[in-house]
């Protein structure tokens, strides 16, 4: 019988690695969203109902589901 390696918080090493992979994938998605929005000019952003100051907030909401 095998025993899962447990971390200090009680999670298995497998669970911790899986969680880190998900977090990394979301971070990559966030960075790609920010980069895509920054490629738009002011008129295009206005057509989307936003301005440059909104880019990080919108990218965070799209990626993590947070509304700020």
Secondary structure, 3 states (H helix, E strand, C coil): CCCCCECCCCCEHHHHHHHHHHHHHHHHHHHHHHHHHHCCCHHHHHHCCCCHHHHHHHHHHHHHCCCC
